[in-house]
Amino acid sequence: MRVVFLLLAFPLTVQASTLRYAVTNESWEPYWIFRDGEVSGILSDVMQALDAQMDATLVADTPQPPLRAQKYFREGLVQLECCVDIAWRTDPEQIKVSLWSDTLLSAEEVMIFPRGRQFSFTKLQDLQGRTISTVRGYGYTGSQYFARVDSPNSTSQLNSLALGRAEAGIIDRLELAYLLAGHPEIRGHAARIKQGPVVNRSELRIRLHKSRADMLKPLNAAIARIRENGTLAKILKRYTRPVGA
């Protein structure tokens, strides 16, 4: 489901029953997908599902560069940010204006191997001296133990790993499923890649500005409902189910 943004001027103040949520103009597929002025993705659909469950109206802000979106949150110009791990927002100025919802979902980074070349792995230290396929510009827990083999994006990363150019790779579990489901050029590599264990887990929550502390309880109730009634599971399936399935 896509959200279309009209680049029109609008007042930054909104009525009390409306909460504006931050959107950035950088994709984090399949969580946020920004293309040609349109926004879609798992978390975009989640915010629309939560809007349907709440008395308050949730409105997407115009997509902004990530640092500007965080500035808008700090200043209270947007009141929600979906969805981040608490550990990702450590700036003191951000901490003092932040409240956190219950966990919406866990983002899991998994090991992937060229099929037939799996090795034993139980802790990050086991990667000492290994060559690991990664994406340029991304940070990885445990990267001090291994030698990075950078690719420009996740598609190239999977191509590189399938060709055996690294001993293993690290990728978000839902991103892997999304790429295998929706990219024919990647789907052909599925038989050549083996998914391994989880190496890192981030608890994604909605950040709420302290000026709207009154909305934390209704927000948590809405999150619980979309988990319990299957809406969240349907959204995840929408982005990880093979095309035509």
C-alpha positions as CSV (number, residue, x, y, z in Angstrom):
1,M,0.0,0.0,0.0
2,R,1.5,3.4,-1.0
3,V,1.2,6.8,0.5
4,V,1.4,9.7,-2.0
5,F,2.7,13.0,-0.8
6,L,1.7,16.3,-2.4
7,L,4.6,18.8,-2.0
8,L,2.4,21.6,-0.8
9,A,2.9,24.0,2.1
10,F,1.0,23.1,5.2
11,P,0.9,24.4,8.8
12,L,3.2,22.6,11.2
13,T,0.7,22.9,14.0
14,V,-2.1,20.3,13.9
15,Q,-5.3,19.8,15.9
16,A,-5.0,18.0,19.2
17,S,-6.6,14.8,17.9
18,T,-4.0,14.5,15.1
19,L,-0.5,13.0,15.4
20,R,2.0,13.6,12.6
21,Y,4.6,10.9,12.1
22,A,8.1,11.2,10.6
23,V,8.9,9.8,7.1
24,T,12.4,10.0,5.5
25,N,13.3,10.2,1.9
26,E,15.8,7.3,2.2
27,S,14.6,3.8,1.7
28,W,15.0,1.0,4.2
29,E,13.5,-1.8,2.2
30,P,11.1,-3.5,2.9
31,Y,10.4,-1.4,6.0
32,W,10.2,1.9,4.3
33,I,10.3,2.2,0.5
34,F,10.6,5.7,-1.0
35,R,10.3,5.9,-4.8
36,D,9.3,8.8,-7.1
37,G,7.7,10.7,-4.3
38,E,5.7,7.8,-3.1
39,V,6.1,5.9,0.2
40,S,5.2,2.3,0.9
41,G,6.6,-0.6,2.9
42,I,5.9,-2.5,6.0
43,L,6.1,0.4,8.5
44,S,4.1,2.7,6.2
45,D,1.3,0.1,6.1
46,V,1.6,-0.4,9.9
47,M,1.0,3.3,10.5
48,Q,-2.1,3.2,8.3
49,A,-3.3,0.1,10.2
50,L,-2.8,1.9,13.6
51,D,-4.6,4.9,12.3
52,A,-7.6,2.7,11.6
53,Q,-7.5,1.4,15.2
54,M,-7.2,4.8,17.0
55,D,-9.5,7.7,17.7
56,A,-6.7,10.1,16.9
57,T,-5.7,10.6,13.3
58,L,-2.2,9.6,12.3
59,V,-0.8,11.7,9.4
60,A,2.4,11.2,7.5
61,D,4.7,14.1,7.3
62,T,6.3,15.1,4.0
63,P,9.4,12.9,3.5
64,Q,12.6,14.6,4.9
65,P,16.3,13.7,5.1
66,P,16.8,11.5,8.2
67,L,18.6,14.1,10.3
68,R,15.9,16.7,9.5
69,A,13.2,14.2,10.4
70,Q,14.9,13.7,13.8
71,K,15.2,17.5,14.3
72,Y,11.4,17.9,13.6
73,F,10.7,15.2,16.2
74,R,13.0,16.9,18.8
75,E,11.2,20.2,18.2
76,G,7.7,18.5,18.4
77,L,6.8,19.3,14.8
78,V,6.2,15.6,14.4
79,Q,5.0,13.5,17.3
80,L,5.7,10.0,16.2
81,E,8.6,8.1,14.7
82,C,8.1,4.5,13.4
83,C,10.0,2.4,14.1
84,V,13.3,2.3,15.8
85,D,15.2,0.5,18.5
86,I,15.8,2.5,21.7
87,A,19.5,2.1,21.3
88,W,19.5,4.0,18.0
89,R,18.4,7.3,19.6
90,T,21.1,8.1,22.2
91,D,21.5,11.8,21.7
92,P,20.6,13.5,25.1
93,E,18.3,16.0,23.3
94,Q,16.4,13.2,21.7
95,I,16.2,11.1,24.9
96,K,14.6,13.9,27.0
97,V,11.6,14.3,24.6
98,S,11.1,10.6,23.9
99,L,8.6,8.1,25.2
100,W,8.5,4.5,23.8
101,S,5.7,2.2,22.8
102,D,5.7,-1.5,23.4
103,T,7.7,-3.5,20.8
104,L,6.0,-3.6,17.4
105,L,8.3,-6.3,15.9
106,S,11.8,-7.6,16.1
107,A,14.2,-6.9,13.2
108,E,16.6,-9.8,13.0
109,E,20.0,-9.9,11.2
110,V,20.8,-13.4,10.0
111,M,23.9,-15.2,8.7
112,I,23.7,-16.3,5.1
113,F,26.1,-18.8,3.5
114,P,27.0,-20.0,0.0
115,R,25.1,-23.4,0.1
116,G,27.4,-26.2,1.1
117,R,29.9,-23.9,2.8
118,Q,28.2,-23.3,6.2
119,F,30.5,-23.2,9.2
120,S,29.8,-23.6,12.9
121,F,28.7,-20.3,14.5
122,T,27.4,-19.7,18.1
123,K,28.8,-16.3,19.0
124,L,30.2,-13.2,17.2
125,Q,33.7,-14.1,18.2
126,D,33.4,-17.2,16.0
127,L,33.7,-14.8,13.0
128,Q,37.2,-13.9,13.9
129,G,39.3,-13.8,10.6
130,R,36.3,-14.6,8.4
131,T,35.4,-12.7,5.2
132,I,31.8,-11.5,5.6
133,S,29.7,-10.0,2.8
134,T,28.2,-6.6,3.9
135,V,26.7,-3.5,2.4
136,R,28.8,-0.3,2.2
137,G,27.7,2.3,4.7
138,Y,25.9,-0.1,7.0
139,G,27.0,-0.8,10.6
140,Y,27.1,-4.4,11.8
141,T,27.3,-5.7,15.3
142,G,30.5,-7.7,15.8
143,S,32.3,-6.1,12.7
144,Q,35.5,-5.8,14.8
145,Y,35.9,-9.6,14.5
146,F,35.6,-10.0,10.7
147,A,36.9,-8.7,7.4
148,R,34.1,-6.9,5.5
149,V,33.5,-7.5,1.8
150,D,31.4,-4.5,0.9
151,S,28.8,-4.4,-1.9
152,P,26.9,-1.2,-2.9
153,N,23.5,-2.6,-2.0
154,S,21.8,-5.8,-0.8
155,T,21.1,-7.1,-4.3
156,S,24.8,-7.0,-5.2
157,Q,25.6,-8.5,-1.8
158,L,23.5,-11.6,-2.5
159,N,24.9,-11.9,-6.0
160,S,28.4,-11.7,-4.5
161,L,27.7,-14.3,-1.9
162,A,26.1,-16.7,-4.4
163,L,29.3,-16.5,-6.4
164,G,31.3,-17.4,-3.3
165,R,33.2,-14.1,-3.0
166,A,32.9,-14.2,0.8
167,E,32.6,-17.0,3.4
168,A,29.2,-15.7,4.7
169,G,27.1,-12.6,4.8
170,I,24.8,-10.7,7.2
171,I,21.4,-9.4,6.2
172,D,18.1,-8.5,7.7
173,R,15.8,-11.5,7.7
174,L,12.8,-9.7,6.3
175,E,14.9,-7.9,3.7
176,L,16.2,-11.3,2.5
177,A,12.7,-12.7,2.2
178,Y,11.6,-9.5,0.4
179,L,14.5,-9.7,-2.1
180,L,14.0,-13.4,-2.8
181,A,10.2,-12.9,-3.3
182,G,10.2,-9.8,-5.5
183,H,13.4,-9.7,-7.5
184,P,13.6,-12.4,-10.2
185,E,17.4,-11.9,-10.7
186,I,17.8,-12.7,-7.0
187,R,15.3,-15.5,-6.8
188,G,17.6,-17.5,-9.2
189,H,20.2,-17.5,-6.4
190,A,17.9,-18.9,-3.8
191,A,19.2,-22.5,-4.3
192,R,22.8,-21.2,-3.9
193,I,22.3,-19.4,-0.6
194,K,21.6,-21.0,2.8
195,Q,20.1,-18.9,5.7
196,G,21.8,-19.4,9.0
197,P,21.3,-18.3,12.6
198,V,20.3,-14.9,14.0
199,V,23.3,-12.7,14.9
200,N,21.6,-9.6,16.1
201,R,18.1,-8.6,17.0
202,S,16.6,-5.0,17.3
203,E,13.3,-4.3,19.0
204,L,11.4,-1.9,16.8
205,R,9.1,0.5,18.7
206,I,7.3,3.7,18.0
207,R,8.8,6.8,19.5
208,L,6.3,9.3,20.9
209,H,7.1,12.9,21.7
210,K,6.6,13.6,25.4
211,S,4.3,16.5,24.6
212,R,1.7,13.8,23.7
213,A,2.2,11.4,26.6
214,D,-1.6,11.1,26.7
215,M,-1.4,9.0,23.5
216,L,1.0,6.3,24.8
217,K,-1.7,4.1,26.3
218,P,-4.0,4.3,23.2
219,L,-1.0,3.7,20.9
220,N,0.0,0.5,22.8
221,A,-3.5,-0.7,22.7
222,A,-3.7,-0.3,19.0
223,I,-0.3,-2.1,18.5
224,A,-1.7,-5.0,20.6
225,R,-4.8,-5.2,18.4
226,I,-3.0,-5.3,15.1
227,R,-0.8,-8.1,16.5
228,E,-3.7,-10.1,17.9
229,N,-6.1,-9.7,15.0
230,G,-3.6,-10.8,12.4
231,T,-3.2,-7.4,10.6
232,L,0.6,-7.2,11.3
233,A,1.1,-10.7,10.1
234,K,-0.8,-9.9,6.9
235,I,1.4,-6.8,6.3
236,L,4.6,-8.8,6.7
237,K,3.3,-11.5,4.3
238,R,2.5,-8.8,1.8
239,Y,6.1,-7.9,1.4
240,T,7.7,-11.3,1.7
241,R,5.4,-13.5,-0.4
242,P,6.7,-14.5,-3.8
243,V,5.1,-12.5,-6.6
244,G,2.1,-14.5,-8.0
245,A,1.9,-16.7,-4.9
